[in-house]
Amino acid sequence: MTKRLLLATLCCLDSLVFLAPAVAADAAGRKPNIVFLLIDDMGWPDVACYGHQFHETPAIDRLARDGVRFTDFYAATPVCSSTRSTIQTGQYSARTGITDFIPGHWRPFEKLIVPPIEHELREGIRSPGDCLAAAGYQTAYFGKWHLGPEPEKLGYQVTERQLGKDFQKWRTTKKPGPKSIDFLTDATLWFIQQNRDRPFFVTLSHHAVHIPVEARAETTAKYDNKPKPEEGVNNPVYAAMVEDLDTSIGRILDKLKELGLSDDTIVVFTSDNGGIRMMFTGVGDVISDNAPLRDEKGTLYEGGIRVPLIVRWPGVVAPGSVCDEPATTADLLSTFCEIASAQLPQQPIDGTSLVPLLEDPTQTLPRDAIYFHYPHYHHSRPAGAIRAREWKLIEFFDDEKRELYHLENDIGESNDLAAAKPELARQLQQELAAWRERVGARMTTKNPNYDPHRAGEWWNRTTDKPLDIEAMRKHYQTRRGGR
């Protein structure tokens, strides 16, 4: 573990320089472009510059060398839809009402009845697309949305459906590639090319690296033949998918350079939740692990919520810098608005701009804690959590158990200090409960139909029938060679 953390700390460092404060526009008066790369299910240690010893990610590592790498950045929830709701609203998911992935699943015979979720963003919500379009940006969103109404209804002027005949003609003979990586990358490149003379904001929301795992045959063969480290899962197809994704990011960085836009474009790279080890049903392939973090997607342990964040902003961010201030996806809307000199929407905003950290990674943000609310069964039990500086408390709702960890000394959450520090645990639990009250968090209730013999049954919320576990296994099984 020590060696891996050391690698994660050193591999992206470069010479640090002192830079001028951030400005909203360049000398010619043009606002900076923003390329937002949102990855699906990428774990905190999945890229080489965060310490992975098997995956090769030269393009992402290049971003880190040229920008700032956040060590303590969090998806605001451990699953996709709910985290994505925080990005689009600047609110915690407890406030948006989308606290699980849409449509979710459930366990009708468990101890607790989980609360209902919203199946789309609430009417009247304004997204980064809305805000930046109003500030004069051309806006686009390509890829996974998973939030109900399509992104074009929330200020994103161009999606896959608005690319036009010229784009379709240009890539007539091209295949989408595994996980549609090639198609979505081409859409982003096309949009950048078409809008190179005006400020743009484009979100590229990849379906990778979510299961089912698939990658190019030649990339997979490379990892089949590559010697594996002694530790870790090191799945060759998953590693190949990560590299295929990295290659696509390299294409975008190269296009920005080709068009002379690198110095005028901010690139933001992150993930919507932690990495997955295997399907929540416990059936199927073992994909990866999040060591040195504990556990995986669908849990409030660090492996489920701590994710990579890298930001490259030439002239503002010191190349090769590292920031260890805790931050969350709910901060991104405020960040994008400040970068673009756009007005924040007239809606409750839980996040805060990360621009001060981009200007000076040693700064702290004006808040005492960040919060997590996941009242659902998935890879774990319904729970909430609070991160207050170096301390983190997890509260499980079914038995009211509290776990307390000192993350600065125990990143793997192996030493529960709740019994040793009962007053601190009580204080943090009270702060967490008070926060839930403030944001109107929906809570679990006791289940009168609790049946310990059937508690492990998974049911489909749409059909109100038990899940077909074998059919799910076949659907999500690894696809060698891709499509």
C-alpha positions in Angstrom: 0.0 0.0 0.0 2.8 2.4 0.9 4.5 1.9 -2.4 1.3 2.4 -4.3 0.5 5.7 -2.5 4.0 6.9 -3.1 3.7 6.2 -6.8 0.4 8.1 -6.8 2.0 11.1 -5.2 5.1 11.2 -7.3 4.1 10.1 -10.8 2.4 13.3 -11.7 4.7 15.9 -10.1 6.5 18.3 -12.2 8.3 21.6 -11.5 5.9 24.0 -9.7 5.6 27.6 -10.9 3.8 30.6 -9.5 1.1 31.9 -11.8 -1.1 34.9 -12.0 -4.6 34.8 -10.5 -7.4 33.3 -12.7 -9.0 35.6 -15.2 -12.3 35.2 -17.0 -11.0 36.0 -20.5 -7.8 36.0 -22.4 -6.0 39.2 -23.6 -8.3 39.3 -26.6 -11.4 39.2 -24.4 -12.4 35.6 -25.2 -13.7 33.5 -22.4 -11.9 30.2 -21.9 -13.3 27.0 -23.5 -14.2 24.1 -21.2 -14.0 20.4 -22.0 -15.6 18.3 -19.3 -14.7 14.6 -19.4 -17.1 12.6 -17.3 -16.2 8.9 -17.0 -18.7 6.2 -15.8 -17.6 4.1 -12.9 -13.8 4.9 -13.0 -12.3 4.2 -9.6 -9.8 6.5 -7.9 -6.8 4.3 -8.4 -7.7 3.2 -12.0 -5.3 5.5 -13.8 -1.5 5.4 -13.6 -1.0 8.8 -12.1 -3.2 7.8 -9.2 -1.0 4.7 -8.6 -2.2 1.9 -10.8 0.7 -0.4 -11.8 -1.0 -2.3 -14.6 -3.2 0.2 -16.5 -1.5 2.5 -19.0 -3.0 6.0 -19.3 -0.5 8.3 -20.9 -3.0 11.0 -22.0 -4.6 11.3 -18.6 -1.2 11.3 -17.0 -0.3 14.1 -19.4 -3.3 16.1 -18.1 -2.0 15.6 -14.6 1.5 16.7 -15.5 0.1 19.9 -17.1 -2.5 20.6 -14.4 -3.6 19.8 -10.8 -4.5 16.4 -9.5 -7.0 16.3 -6.6 -6.4 13.5 -4.1 -9.6 13.9 -2.0 -12.3 14.5 -4.6 -15.6 12.8 -4.2 -18.6 11.8 -6.3 -21.4 13.1 -4.1 -23.0 9.6 -4.2 -21.8 6.1 -5.0 -24.0 5.6 -8.1 -24.5 7.3 -11.5 -27.8 9.1 -11.7 -27.7 10.6 -8.2 -24.1 11.9 -8.7 -25.0 13.3 -12.1 -27.9 15.2 -10.6 -25.4 16.9 -8.3 -23.3 18.0 -11.3 -26.3 19.5 -13.2 -27.8 21.3 -10.2 -25.0 22.2 -7.8 -27.1 20.5 -5.1 -26.6 17.4 -3.0 -28.7 14.5 -4.2 -30.6 14.6 -0.9 -32.0 17.9 -2.2 -32.5 16.8 -5.8 -34.5 13.8 -4.7 -32.5 11.6 -7.1 -30.7 9.5 -4.5 -30.3 6.3 -6.5 -29.7 5.4 -10.1 -32.8 5.6 -12.2 -35.0 3.6 -12.0 -33.3 1.7 -9.2 -34.0 -1.7 -7.7 -35.1 -2.8 -4.3 -35.4 -5.5 -1.7 -39.0 -5.8 -0.6 -38.3 -8.1 2.3 -35.3 -6.2 3.9 -35.4 -4.5 7.2 -35.9 -1.1 5.7 -38.2 0.4 3.1 -36.0 2.7 1.0 -37.5 6.1 0.0 -38.8 6.8 -3.5 -36.6 8.7 -5.9 -37.3 11.4 -8.5 -36.9 10.0 -12.0 -35.9 13.3 -13.6 -34.5 16.7 -12.6 -37.2 18.9 -11.1 -38.9 21.5 -13.3 -37.2 24.8 -13.2 -33.7 23.5 -12.5 -30.9 25.3 -14.4 -27.8 23.3 -15.4 -24.3 24.3 -16.3 -25.6 24.1 -19.9 -28.2 26.8 -19.2 -25.8 29.0 -17.3 -23.0 29.0 -19.8 -25.3 29.3 -22.8 -26.7 32.5 -21.2 -23.1 33.7 -20.8 -22.4 33.3 -24.5 -21.0 29.8 -24.8 -21.9 27.2 -27.4 -22.8 24.2 -25.3 -22.9 20.5 -26.0 -23.5 17.2 -24.2 -22.5 13.9 -25.7 -23.0 10.5 -24.1 -24.6 9.1 -21.0 -27.2 11.4 -19.3 -29.4 9.1 -17.1 -31.4 12.0 -15.7 -34.8 11.9 -17.4 -35.4 14.7 -19.9 -32.7 14.9 -22.5 -29.8 17.4 -22.0 -31.1 19.7 -24.8 -33.9 20.6 -22.5 -31.4 21.9 -20.0 -29.4 24.4 -22.0 -27.2 22.0 -24.0 -27.6 23.2 -27.6 -26.0 20.3 -29.3 -26.2 16.5 -28.5 -25.9 13.5 -30.7 -29.3 14.3 -32.2 -28.3 17.8 -33.4 -25.0 17.0 -35.1 -26.4 17.2 -38.6 -26.0 15.4 -41.9 -22.4 16.6 -42.5 -21.3 14.8 -39.3 -23.2 11.6 -40.2 -21.6 11.7 -43.7 -18.2 12.2 -42.3 -18.3 9.1 -40.2 -20.5 6.9 -42.4 -17.9 4.1 -42.6 -16.8 4.3 -39.0 -18.0 2.0 -36.2 -19.0 3.3 -32.8 -16.2 1.3 -31.2 -16.4 -0.6 -27.9 -18.7 1.3 -25.4 -19.2 3.9 -28.2 -15.9 5.5 -27.3 -15.0 6.3 -30.9 -18.4 7.7 -31.8 -18.7 10.0 -28.7 -15.1 11.2 -29.2 -15.7 12.0 -32.9 -18.8 13.9 -31.9 -16.8 16.0 -29.4 -14.0 16.6 -32.0 -16.6 17.7 -34.6 -18.2 20.1 -32.1 -14.8 21.6 -31.2 -13.8 22.0 -34.8 -17.1 23.7 -35.6 -16.9 26.1 -32.7 -13.2 26.8 -32.6 -13.7 30.6 -33.1 -16.1 31.1 -30.2 -16.2 30.0 -26.5 -17.6 26.5 -26.0 -18.5 24.2 -23.2 -18.7 20.5 -24.1 -19.4 17.6 -21.8 -18.2 14.2 -23.0 -19.9 11.7 -20.8 -18.5 8.3 -21.7 -20.4 5.0 -21.1 -17.0 3.5 -20.3 -15.7 2.1 -18.0 -19.0 0.7 -16.8 -19.8 -3.0 -17.2 -20.1 -4.9 -19.5 -16.4 -4.7 -20.0 -15.3 -4.5 -23.6 -12.3 -3.3 -25.4 -10.5 -3.5 -28.7 -9.0 -6.9 -29.5 -5.5 -5.5 -30.1 -5.5 -3.6 -26.8 -6.8 -6.6 -25.0 -4.1 -8.8 -26.5 -1.5 -6.4 -25.2 -2.7 -6.8 -21.6 -3.2 -10.5 -22.0 0.6 -10.7 -22.6 1.6 -8.0 -20.1 3.1 -9.3 -16.8 0.8 -8.6 -14.0 1.7 -7.0 -10.6 1.5 -9.3 -7.6 -1.3 -7.4 -6.1 -4.7 -6.4 -7.4 -7.3 -7.8 -9.8 -5.6 -6.5 -13.0 -8.3 -7.7 -15.4 -6.8 -7.5 -18.9 -10.0 -6.6 -20.7 -10.8 -3.9 -18.1 -7.2 -2.6 -18.4 -7.6 -2.5 -22.2 -10.9 -0.6 -21.9 -9.2 2.0 -19.7 -6.5 2.4 -22.3 -9.0 2.7 -25.1 -10.7 5.5 -23.2 -7.3 7.1 -22.5 -6.5 7.0 -26.3 -9.7 8.9 -27.0 -8.8 11.6 -24.5 -5.4 11.8 -26.2 -7.2 12.5 -29.5 -9.1 15.4 -27.9 -5.9 16.9 -26.4 -4.2 16.6 -29.8 -7.2 18.3 -31.6 -7.0 21.2 -29.2 -3.3 21.5 -29.9 -3.8 21.2 -33.7 -6.4 24.1 -33.6 -4.2 26.3 -31.4 -6.8 26.0 -28.6 -4.8 24.3 -25.9 -3.9 27.5 -24.0 -7.5 28.8 -24.2 -9.2 25.6 -23.0 -9.8 24.2 -19.6 -10.0 20.4 -19.4 -11.7 18.8 -16.5 -11.5 15.0 -15.9 -13.5 13.0 -13.3 -15.8 10.1 -12.6 -19.4 9.7 -11.4 -18.7 7.1 -8.7 -16.0 4.7 -7.5 -15.0 1.6 -9.3 -16.9 -1.6 -9.4 -15.4 -4.9 -8.2 -18.3 -7.0 -9.4 -22.0 -6.8 -10.0 -24.1 -6.0 -6.9 -25.8 -9.4 -7.2 -22.5 -11.1 -6.4 -22.7 -13.1 -9.7 -20.4 -12.5 -12.7 -16.9 -11.4 -13.5 -14.5 -9.7 -11.0 -13.6 -6.5 -12.7 -11.2 -4.5 -10.5 -10.5 -3.3 -7.0 -10.0 0.1 -5.5 -7.1 -0.7 -3.2 -5.8 1.1 -1.2 -9.3 2.3 -0.7 -12.0 0.2 0.9 -14.9 -1.4 -1.0 -16.5 -0.3 -4.2 -19.3 1.5 -6.1 -22.6 1.5 -4.3 -21.0 1.9 -0.8 -20.1 5.0 1.2 -16.6 3.6 2.0 -13.9 5.5 0.1 -13.8 3.0 -2.7 -17.4 3.9 -3.6 -17.1 7.7 -3.6 -13.5 8.9 -3.9 -12.8 9.5 -7.5 -10.1 11.1 -9.7 -10.3 14.8 -10.6 -7.7 16.4 -12.8 -8.0 20.0 -14.1 -5.7 21.6 -16.7 -6.0 25.4 -17.0 -2.9 26.9 -18.7 -1.8 30.1 -17.2 -3.7 29.5 -14.0 -3.1 26.0 -12.7 0.5 25.2 -11.8 1.6 22.2 -13.8 2.1 19.1 -11.8 0.4 20.4 -8.7 -1.6 18.3 -6.2 -4.5 19.4 -4.1 -5.7 17.5 -1.0 -8.6 19.7 0.0 -11.9 17.6 0.1 -14.3 18.6 -2.7 -17.3 17.1 -4.4 -19.2 16.9 -7.7 -21.8 19.3 -6.2 -19.0 22.0 -6.6 -18.7 21.7 -10.3 -21.6 23.9 -11.4 -20.3 26.8 -9.3 -16.8 26.2 -10.7 -18.0 26.2 -14.3 -20.0 29.4 -13.7 -17.1 31.3 -12.1 -14.7 30.2 -14.9 -17.2 31.4 -17.5 -18.2 34.6 -15.7 -21.8 33.2 -15.8 -24.4 33.9 -13.2 -25.3 31.2 -10.7 -28.9 30.0 -11.2 -31.6 31.1 -8.8 -31.9 27.8 -7.0 -30.4 26.4 -3.8 -26.7 25.8 -4.3 -24.9 23.4 -2.0 -21.5 23.4 -3.8 -18.8 26.0 -3.8 -16.5 27.1 -6.6 -13.1 25.3 -6.8 -11.5 28.2 -8.6 -9.6 29.2 -5.5 -8.0 25.7 -5.3 -7.1 25.9 -9.0 -5.3 29.2 -8.4 -3.6 27.9 -5.3 -4.0 24.1 -4.5 -2.8 24.7 -0.9 -6.0 26.8 -0.1 -9.0 25.5 1.9 -12.6 26.0 1.1 -15.0 27.9 3.4 -16.9 25.0 4.8 -16.4 22.5 7.6 -17.7 19.3 6.0 -19.1 17.6 3.0 -22.0 15.1 3.2 -23.3 11.9 1.6 -26.8 10.3 1.6 -27.4 6.9 0.1 -30.6 5.4 1.7 -30.6 2.4 -0.6 -29.6 -1.2 -0.8 -27.0 -1.8 -3.5 -23.4 -3.1 -2.8 -24.0 -2.2 0.8 -26.8 -1.1 3.2 -28.6 2.2 3.4 -26.3 4.8 5.0 -25.1 8.4 5.3 -21.7 9.8 5.8 -19.9 13.0 6.7 -16.3 14.0 5.8 -15.0 16.7 8.2 -11.4 17.5 7.4 -9.4 14.3 8.2 -12.4 12.6 9.9 -15.1 10.6 8.3 -18.2 9.1 10.0 -20.5 6.5 8.3 -23.9 5.9 9.8 -25.9 2.8 8.8 -29.6 3.2 9.0 -30.7 -0.4 9.6 -28.9 -0.9 12.9 -27.8 2.8 13.6 -24.2 1.6 13.7 -21.6 4.4 13.4 -18.1 3.9 12.1 -15.4 6.6 12.5 -12.2 6.8 10.5 -9.2 9.1 10.5 -8.5 9.2 6.8 -5.2 11.0 7.0 -3.8 8.0 8.8 -6.1 5.3 7.6 -7.1 5.8 3.9 -8.2 2.2 3.8 -10.8 2.6 6.6 -9.5 -0.4 8.5 -9.5 1.1 12.0 -12.9 2.0 13.3 -12.4 4.6 16.1 -16.1 5.1 17.0 -15.7 3.3 20.3 -12.4 5.1 21.1 -13.8 8.5 20.4 -17.5 8.4 21.2 -17.9 12.1 21.7 -16.5 12.9 18.3 -18.7 10.2 16.7 -21.8 11.6 18.4 -20.9 15.2 17.3 -20.4 14.2 13.7 -23.6 12.1 13.7 -25.5 15.1 15.0 -24.1 17.3 12.3 -25.0 14.7 9.6 -28.6 14.5 11.0 -28.9 18.3 11.1 -27.7 18.5 7.4 -30.3 15.9 6.4 -33.0 18.0 8.0 -31.8 21.2 6.3 -31.9 19.7 2.8 -35.0 17.6 3.3 -33.4 14.2 2.8 -35.8 11.4 2.3 -35.2 8.6 4.8 -35.8 4.9 5.2 -38.6 3.4 7.3 -39.1 0.1 9.0 -40.5 -2.6 6.8 -43.5 -4.5 8.3 -42.9 -7.2 5.7 -39.3 -7.9 6.8 -38.5 -11.5 6.2 -34.9 -12.5 7.0 -35.2 -15.6 4.8 -36.0 -13.5 1.8 -34.2 -10.3 2.6 -31.5 -10.9 0.0 -34.0 -11.0 -3.0 -33.5 -8.3 -5.6 -36.6 -6.9 -7.4 -37.0 -4.7 -10.4 -38.8 -1.4 -9.7 -40.2 -1.2 -13.2 -41.7 -4.6 -13.5 -42.2 -5.2 -9.7 -40.8 -8.7 -10.2 -37.7 -10.5 -9.0 -34.6 -9.8 -11.0 -33.4 -12.5 -13.4 -29.9 -12.9 -12.0 -28.7 -15.2 -14.7 -30.0 -13.0 -17.5 -28.2 -10.1 -15.8 -25.0 -12.1 -15.6 -25.1 -12.8 -19.3 -25.9 -9.2 -20.2 -23.0 -7.9 -18.2 -20.4 -10.6 -18.9 -17.1 -9.4 -20.3 -16.9 -9.0 -24.1 -13.5 -9.8 -25.3 -12.6 -7.9 -28.5 -15.5 -5.5 -28.1 -17.9 -4.8 -30.9 
